[in-house]
Amino acid sequence: MTAFAPDSLVLNRKLPLWYQVSQSLRASILGRRPHDPLRLPTEEQLAEHYGVSVLTMRQALKELESEGLISRHRRRGTFIEPGVRRSAPRRLLGSIDAIVAQQSGELTTVLGHAPEPVPGGLAEYFPDTDEVVTYRRLRCDGDSGEPVNWAENAVRPDVAARLDVADLERWPMTKVLRDAVGVRISRITDTVEARLADPETAELLQVPLLSPILHYTGVTYDDEGRVVDVARIRYRGDRFSFSVTVEAE
C-alpha cells in the first residue's frame, strides 16, 4: 500500500524537535489532496525523513493522535483520519512551520490578484516600491463549505513575478513563498486584534454587519530584511481562538 508523503522540514534547534515535526506533519495532513493516501510511513521511515530519533517521532505522532488527526493500529500502521477538521486553538512557538500549520486545512479560492499602488497603511513596509501585487483569497471549511476567513496578501512585485497563483489554492502563502518561490524567510511578525466586520467582510464570511471578527496582520521578512509579503486576514470570531506557548530556553 502506498504511504502518504509528508513535506520536508528544516529543523530549528532552538525549538523542541517533536513540536516542529508534529506541526510540519500536521500542515501536510491538513493540506493533503483528496486522492493522497491515508496511510502514513512507519515511525522509522518518518524519523529518517525528518532527521530525528524514533522517540522524537513517536512523541510527535502522539500529539497528532491526541488532536484526532491520525489513528494508530497495532500491526496495521498509522492512518490519517479521513474526516479531520480543524478545531483546536492555534498554538505558536515561533517556527515558520507553525505558521504554515496554522494556515493549512481549509479549501481556498483565489478571488483575484492584480498589481496596485501600495495601500497607504502599508507604505512603511514597502519604502522602495510604489506598487505591490495583491492576492485576495477566501477559505472555507472542508466539511461544511462554510466561510471561515478571507485574506489579502500584498506581495513585493519581484517576488510575485515568480509566484504561481494555482499554488495558492493548495498551499498557504507562507509555504508558497518559502518552498515554491524560494524566499529565504527570516521572520514573521504577527498582530491579532478584535475588529467589527465591514460590509465586504460580512458578505464574504456570511456574518452580520459589525459582528466581531479577528483581524490578523502578518509581516514576512526575507533574509535581507526586506518585507516580501503583508497578509491581512479576517477570521470569523465564532470559529477561531489563538493561544501562545512560551518555552523557557
MIMARTOR-156792 format. One record per residue (C-alpha): residue number from 1; x, y, z. Coordinates in steps of 0.02 Angstrom, whole numbers. Each point is the difference from the previous one (the first is absolute). Layout:
REM MIMARTOR-156792
- NUM; X; Y; Z
...
This chain:
REM MIMARTOR-156792
- 1; 0; 0; 0
- 2; 68; 171; -49
- 3; 37; 114; 149
- 4; -37; 186; 17
- 5; 152; 108; -40
- 6; 20; 145; 125
- 7; 89; 161; -43
- 8; 181; 29; 46
- 9; 54; 101; 152
- 10; 153; 102; 47
- 11; 20; -21; 188
- 12; 29; 146; 117
- 13; 107; -63; 144
- 14; -65; 137; 116
- 15; -175; -77; 3
- 16; -57; -172; 60
- 17; 29; -123; -142
- 18; -158; -100; 33
- 19; -104; 160; -12
- 20; 77; 53; -165
- 21; -25; -173; -74
- 22; -180; -11; 61
- 23; -41; 172; -72
- 24; 82; -39; -168
- 25; -90; -167; -14
- 26; -161; 83; 59
- 27; 13; 129; -142
- 28; 31; -140; -126
- 29; -151; -96; 62
- 30; -117; 150; -1
- 31; 63; 51; -171
- 32; -13; -173; -79
- 33; -92; -23; -164
- 34; -155; -113; -5
- 35; 89; -139; -96
- 36; 154; -5; 112
- 37; 22; -162; 100
- 38; -63; -7; 180
- 39; 135; -117; 63
- 40; 154; 82; 76
- 41; 176; -69; -16
- 42; 65; -99; 148
- 43; 74; 88; 152
- 44; 173; -49; -59
- 45; -30; 68; -175
- 46; -72; 162; 67
- 47; 145; 20; 122
- 48; 122; -20; -144
- 49; -99; 121; -108
- 50; 6; 137; 132
- 51; 173; -41; 65
- 52; -54; -34; 180
- 53; 1; -147; 118
- 54; -141; -127; 4
- 55; -43; 58; 177
- 56; -19; 180; -61
- 57; -107; -60; -145
- 58; -107; -103; 119
- 59; -32; 154; 108
- 60; -49; 102; -154
- 61; -122; -135; -56
- 62; -74; -10; 175
- 63; -38; 186; -11
- 64; -89; -21; -167
- 65; -95; -150; 66
- 66; -62; 101; 149
- 67; -68; 131; -123
- 68; -95; -135; -94
- 69; 98; 26; -161
- 70; 68; -178; -7
- 71; -41; -171; 70
- 72; 129; -134; 42
- 73; -36; -185; -15
- 74; 114; -138; 63
- 75; 72; -100; -145
- 76; -100; 98; -129
- 77; 87; 169; 13
- 78; -45; 183; 19
- 79; -137; 81; -103
- 80; -64; 176; -32
- 81; -179; 20; 59
- 82; -98; 31; -162
- 83; -119; 125; 82
- 84; 129; 106; 92
- 85; -60; 175; 38
- 86; 92; 141; 84
- 87; -72; 41; 171
- 88; 147; 20; 119
- 89; 62; 175; 46
- 90; 152; 67; -92
- 91; 162; -22; 97
- 92; 154; 97; -47
- 93; 179; -35; 51
- 94; 82; 105; -133
- 95; 44; -120; -142
- 96; -44; 33; -181
- 97; -75; -175; -9
- 98; -117; 47; 143
- 99; -60; 147; -106
- 100; -29; -116; -148
- 101; -97; -121; 111
- 102; -112; 140; 62
- 103; -41; 49; -178
- 104; -33; -175; -66
- 105; -155; -107; -2
- 106; -135; 101; -91
- 107; -59; 2; -180
- 108; 70; 156; -82
- 109; -72; 99; -145
- 110; 104; 138; -80
- 111; -122; 144; -24
- 112; 122; 100; -105
- 113; 173; 76; -13
- 114; 65; 159; -79
- 115; 136; 132; 18
- 116; -51; 157; 91
- 117; 79; 151; 86
- 118; 65; -37; 173
- 119; -147; 29; 120
- 120; 30; 147; 116
- 121; -3; -109; 154
- 122; 139; -111; -69
- 123; 118; 135; -65
- 124; 120; -23; 146
- 125; 30; -181; -51
- 126; 39; 38; -183
- 127; 104; 161; 2
- 128; 94; -43; -160
- 129; -147; -39; -116
- 130; -159; 87; -52
- 131; -94; -158; -47
- 132; -43; -170; 72
- 133; -97; -149; -68
- 134; -153; -35; 107
- 135; -72; -175; 13
- 136; -176; -23; 71
- 137; -51; -172; 65
- 138; -151; -76; 86
- 139; 21; -153; 110
- 140; -144; -117; 41
- 141; -20; -148; 116
- 142; 40; -162; -91
- 143; -152; -91; 69
- 144; -141; 127; 5
- 145; 61; 123; -132
- 146; -32; 140; 124
- 147; 112; 155; -22
- 148; 125; 15; 143
- 149; 119; 139; -54
- 150; 52; 108; -145
- 151; 171; 70; -35
- 152; 89; 137; -95
- 153; 186; -22; -31
- 154; 103; 148; -61
- 155; 154; -77; -83
- 156; 157; 86; -63
- 157; -8; 4; -193
- 158; 164; -91; -32
- 159; -58; -140; 114
- 160; -175; -5; -75
- 161; 77; -22; -173
- 162; 63; -172; 55
- 163; -162; -54; 84
- 164; -122; -123; -80
- 165; -178; 48; 50
- 166; -55; -182; -13
- 167; 114; -42; 148
- 168; -104; 116; 111
- 169; -152; -112; -20
- 170; 97; -145; 74
- 171; 122; 78; 123
- 172; 8; 149; 120
- 173; 94; 154; -62
- 174; 142; -28; 123
- 175; 33; -174; -68
- 176; -11; 61; -181
- 177; 124; 140; 33
- 178; 122; -113; 90
- 179; -13; -165; -94
- 180; -62; 46; -175
- 181; 72; 173; -27
- 182; 158; -30; 102
- 183; -9; 152; 116
- 184; 119; -20; 147
- 185; -118; 54; 139
- 186; 88; 70; 153
- 187; -149; 46; 108
- 188; -187; 36; 4
- 189; -75; 130; 114
- 190; -181; -36; 50
- 191; -132; 117; 68
- 192; -176; -57; 46
- 193; -135; 123; 52
- 194; -188; 5; 20
- 195; -99; 98; -129
- 196; -177; 16; -65
- 197; -49; -74; -168
- 198; -8; 127; -140
- 199; -124; -26; -144
- 200; 123; -99; -109
- 201; 54; -112; 144
- 202; -179; -28; 56
- 203; -49; -53; -176
- 204; 149; -116; -30
- 205; -5; -83; 172
- 206; -191; -5; 7
- 207; -8; 88; 169
- 208; -105; 149; 57
- 209; 67; 173; -37
- 210; 104; 68; 146
- 211; 13; -172; 82
- 212; 166; -40; 88
- 213; 142; -69; -106
- 214; 184; -34; 31
- 215; 113; 104; -112
- 216; 173; -75; -27
- 217; 147; 93; -77
- 218; 155; -101; -43
- 219; 156; 87; -66
- 220; 125; -118; -83
- 221; 184; 49; -16
- 222; 134; -82; -107
- 223; 180; -29; 52
- 224; 48; 173; -65
- 225; -124; 82; 118
- 226; -122; 48; -139
- 227; -186; -19; 22
- 228; -58; -121; -135
- 229; -182; -24; 53
- 230; -127; 83; 113
- 231; -149; -112; 36
- 232; -163; 72; 66
- 233; -119; -139; 48
- 234; -176; 18; 71
- 235; -55; -149; 104
- 236; -177; -37; 56
- 237; 0; 34; 186
- 238; -112; -150; 36
- 239; 117; -124; -84
- 240; 176; 42; 62
- 241; 100; 22; 158
- 242; 185; 35; 21
- 243; 119; -48; 139
- 244; 186; 26; 22
- 245; 121; -122; 83
- 246; 164; 71; 64
- 247; 140; -125; 25
- 248; 141; 34; 124
- 249; 172; -7; -81
